[in-house]
Amino acid sequence: MTVINALFSWTVVALLISTAAAATEYTNHTVGGAAGWFFHTATNTSVTNYTSWAANQTFNLGDYLIFRTDTNETVIQTFNETTFQSCSTDDASDNDTFHYYGGSTAFSKPHTIAVPLTEEGPNYFFSDANDGIQCQNGLAFGISVNHGLGLPPSLNQPPPSPFIEPPGPDAKSPPVKNAGGSPLLQNGALSLGADARVVLCALIFGAAAFLRS
């Protein structure tokens, strides 16, 4: 019984150590390993089994998938399994499917595309080149993204403030108050305050009395 308890304790310790080690950093995963992200058009086959490659990886939020590829293949990321199964983005939503470009439209130009993992749960990747033939013949895989350390600050920015259209030239500005609290008229003239009205009335009555004398 003591031996069993000791073995159990060491097993728990080993699991805790491995879990802690796995959660101390973010990882860059080169998709397909040394094979990269490529498709043989002559044989209509992918250069490796990407599903098997993904099954041997652990993916966490904040990790990156590094696609070493060229412009003959595309990189599509989707959270929609229906889009993934269709090997097409024709009916995809802008909110759940993203097309990553390498910056060149010429064929066979090598490039590297880095895709951050920012959504926990199922993530799907495929190439829709050749009308989906590449995806249908192996250039596709799905993964499950764990929480891990969570998103790093560089990938966890607040959404931008909503756009507010600036007022047009015909927009009316509200009255501006001066330091004493009396509003200024929009044409720049001062409005008459209570004290000014009293003084004006006194001048009028004084002038009337002078004319009667």
MOSUL-V702801 format. One record per residue. N is the residue number from 1. SS is DSSP state (~ for helix, > for strand, _ for the rest). PSI is psi in degrees with one decimal (NA if undefined). BURIAL is # if it has 9 or more other ideal C-beta (glycine too) atoms within 8 Angstrom, else .. Layout:
N&SS&PSI&BURIAL + N&SS&PSI&BURIAL
This chain:
1&_&-39.5&. + 2&~&-39.2&. + 3&~&-41.7&. + 4&~&-44.0&. + 5&~&-39.6&. + 6&~&-43.6&. + 7&~&-40.8&. + 8&~&-42.0&. + 9&~&-43.3&. + 10&~&-35.2&. + 11&~&-44.2&. + 12&~&-44.1&. + 13&~&-43.2&. + 14&~&-40.9&. + 15&~&-41.6&. + 16&~&-41.1&. + 17&~&-43.9&. + 18&~&-38.0&. + 19&~&-44.3&. + 20&~&-40.7&. + 21&~&-36.0&. + 22&~&-19.7&. + 23&_&21.3&. + 24&_&-6.5&. + 25&_&165.4&. + 26&_&155.5&# + 27&_&139.3&. + 28&>&120.1&. + 29&>&115.0&# + 30&>&111.8&# + 31&_&125.9&# + 32&_&0.4&# + 33&~&-136.4&. + 34&~&-21.4&. + 35&~&-27.5&. + 36&_&-163.0&# + 37&_&87.0&# + 38&_&163.4&# + 39&>&133.3&# + 40&>&105.9&# + 41&_&-27.5&. + 42&_&-35.6&. + 43&_&-2.5&. + 44&_&47.2&. + 45&>&150.9&. + 46&>&157.2&# + 47&_&-17.5&# + 48&_&173.1&# + 49&_&103.9&. + 50&~&-27.1&# + 51&~&-42.3&. + 52&~&-39.1&. + 53&~&-45.9&# + 54&~&-31.5&# + 55&~&-20.2&. + 56&_&10.4&. + 57&_&156.6&. + 58&_&122.0&. + 59&>&134.2&# + 60&>&159.8&# + 61&_&138.3&# + 62&_&-14.0&# + 63&_&165.1&# + 64&>&142.8&# + 65&>&125.5&# + 66&>&113.1&# + 67&>&105.4&# + 68&>&108.2&# + 69&>&-164.5&# + 70&>&-178.4&# + 71&_&1.3&# + 72&_&-15.2&# + 73&_&158.8&# + 74&_&164.6&# + 75&>&109.8&# + 76&>&131.0&# + 77&>&132.1&# + 78&>&151.3&# + 79&_&4.6&# + 80&_&113.0&# + 81&~&-33.0&. + 82&~&-43.2&. + 83&~&-42.7&# + 84&~&-46.2&# + 85&~&-28.5&. + 86&~&-14.8&# + 87&_&29.7&# + 88&_&150.8&# + 89&_&12.2&# + 90&_&-39.6&. + 91&_&18.5&. + 92&_&156.5&# + 93&_&147.3&. + 94&_&-17.2&. + 95&_&-16.4&. + 96&_&2.8&# + 97&>&133.5&# + 98&>&137.1&. + 99&>&119.1&. + 100&>&129.4&# + 101&_&150.3&. + 102&_&-4.1&# + 103&_&-0.2&. + 104&_&142.8&. + 105&_&-2.9&. + 106&_&146.4&. + 107&_&151.4&. + 108&_&22.3&. + 109&_&118.6&# + 110&>&143.2&. + 111&>&166.7&# + 112&>&131.7&# + 113&>&124.9&# + 114&>&123.4&# + 115&>&116.9&# + 116&>&146.3&. + 117&_&105.0&# + 118&_&-2.4&. + 119&_&125.1&. + 120&_&145.6&. + 121&>&-156.7&. + 122&>&130.9&# + 123&>&137.7&# + 124&>&145.3&# + 125&>&140.3&# + 126&>&167.6&# + 127&_&127.4&# + 128&_&12.6&# + 129&_&158.3&# + 130&~&40.9&. + 131&~&36.9&. + 132&~&-2.2&# + 133&~&-38.0&# + 134&~&-44.3&# + 135&~&-45.2&# + 136&~&-21.8&. + 137&_&31.4&# + 138&_&-12.7&# + 139&_&67.7&# + 140&>&150.8&# + 141&>&158.8&# + 142&>&151.1&# + 143&>&165.2&# + 144&>&122.7&. + 145&>&124.0&# + 146&>&168.0&# + 147&_&-42.5&. + 148&_&-129.0&# + 149&_&-3.1&# + 150&_&177.3&. + 151&_&137.6&. + 152&_&162.8&# + 153&~&-33.6&. + 154&~&-22.5&. + 155&~&4.3&# + 156&_&50.1&. + 157&_&146.7&. + 158&_&152.4&. + 159&_&151.3&. + 160&_&152.9&. + 161&_&145.5&. + 162&_&143.5&. + 163&_&129.6&. + 164&_&119.4&. + 165&_&130.9&. + 166&_&151.4&. + 167&_&146.2&. + 168&_&176.6&. + 169&_&-21.4&. + 170&_&0.7&. + 171&_&138.8&. + 172&_&134.4&. + 173&_&144.7&. + 174&_&156.3&. + 175&_&142.8&. + 176&>&132.7&. + 177&>&140.8&. + 178&_&-179.2&. + 179&_&-28.0&. + 180&_&-3.7&. + 181&_&-7.1&. + 182&_&129.0&# + 183&>&148.3&. + 184&>&134.2&# + 185&_&151.2&# + 186&_&-21.5&. + 187&_&4.5&. + 188&_&-9.9&. + 189&_&144.9&. + 190&>&140.7&. + 191&_&155.8&. + 192&_&127.0&. + 193&_&-179.7&. + 194&~&-42.0&. + 195&~&-40.0&. + 196&~&-38.0&. + 197&~&-38.0&# + 198&~&-45.7&. + 199&~&-42.0&. + 200&~&-43.2&# + 201&~&-40.7&. + 202&~&-40.0&. + 203&~&-39.7&. + 204&~&-48.3&. + 205&~&-38.0&. + 206&~&-41.2&. + 207&~&-39.0&. + 208&~&-42.4&. + 209&~&-35.7&. + 210&~&-38.7&. + 211&~&-32.3&. + 212&~&-24.5&. + 213&_&NA&.
